Amino acid sequence: MITSRLTSKAQTTIPQPIRAALRLRDGDEIAYEIASDHVILRKAKPAPADDPFRTFEEWESEADRRAYAKL
């Protein structure tokens, strides 16, 4: 069993074997799920980038690409 200690500020270090297994890197987010008497720790899936053009998907046809290719 892998353990870590909680500091007085409720912080802990994620042990290296856990970081390696989850492929955690600097800046990654962690998701916690409470399941009755235990917690499941996962690497959080990154949120999709905020794409201001996502609302214009109806203009994403091949005809549109040809029409606007030289702009």
Backbone torsions as a table, in degrees:
resi	resn	phi	psi	omega
1	MET	NA	136.4	178.5
2	ILE	-98.6	132.4	-179.3
3	THR	-130.5	163.3	171.7
4	SER	-145.3	162.0	-175.6
5	ARG	-102.6	142.9	177.7
6	LEU	-89.6	132.4	178.8
7	THR	-83.9	174.3	178.6
8	SER	-64.8	-18.0	178.0
9	LYS	-98.5	18.1	179.3
10	ALA	61.2	33.0	177.3
11	GLN	-108.0	155.1	175.7
12	THR	-146.9	162.1	174.1
13	THR	-100.9	131.6	176.2
14	ILE	-77.6	120.7	-176.7
15	PRO	-58.5	149.9	-176.1
16	GLN	-55.9	-42.0	179.1
17	PRO	-61.7	-32.6	177.6
18	ILE	-71.5	-45.0	178.1
19	ARG	-59.2	-40.6	-179.6
20	ALA	-68.0	-43.1	-178.2
21	ALA	-64.5	-37.1	179.8
22	LEU	-90.6	-2.4	-177.5
23	ARG	54.5	46.8	179.9
24	LEU	-79.9	138.9	178.0
25	ARG	-129.6	167.5	176.6
26	ASP	-53.0	133.0	177.4
27	GLY	89.4	-11.8	178.0
28	ASP	-66.3	150.0	175.7
29	GLU	-100.4	150.5	-179.1
30	ILE	-117.0	137.3	177.0
31	ALA	-106.8	138.7	178.3
32	TYR	-116.5	135.7	176.2
33	GLU	-126.0	122.9	178.6
34	ILE	-86.9	123.7	-179.0
35	ALA	-128.1	93.8	-176.7
36	SER	50.3	-102.0	-173.8
37	ASP	-101.6	16.2	178.0
38	HIS	-146.9	170.2	-179.5
39	VAL	-122.7	137.0	176.3
40	ILE	-102.8	124.7	-179.6
41	LEU	-105.5	129.2	-180.0
42	ARG	-134.9	156.8	168.4
43	LYS	-74.2	124.3	-178.1
44	ALA	-71.9	142.6	175.4
45	LYS	-74.4	134.6	-179.6
46	PRO	-62.9	140.7	177.0
47	ALA	-68.3	144.3	178.2
48	PRO	-62.9	142.1	179.5
49	ALA	-60.8	143.2	178.9
50	ASP	-73.1	107.8	-177.2
51	ASP	-106.1	106.8	-178.2
52	PRO	-64.9	-17.6	-179.2
53	PHE	-93.0	-1.1	179.8
54	ARG	-58.8	-31.0	-178.8
55	THR	-71.7	-10.9	-178.3
56	PHE	-102.9	29.0	-177.3
57	GLU	-62.2	-24.0	-179.7
58	GLU	-69.0	-13.0	178.9
59	TRP	-103.2	30.0	-174.5
60	GLU	-112.8	39.3	179.6
61	SER	-92.6	168.2	176.9
62	GLU	-62.2	-37.4	178.3
63	ALA	-62.4	-40.6	178.1
64	ASP	-65.4	-42.2	179.1
65	ARG	-61.1	-41.7	177.9
66	ARG	-66.5	-42.8	-176.4
67	ALA	-65.0	-34.6	-174.6
68	TYR	-107.6	11.7	-174.7
69	ALA	-62.8	-32.9	-174.7
70	LYS	-96.4	7.4	-179.7
71	LEU	-79.0	NA	NA
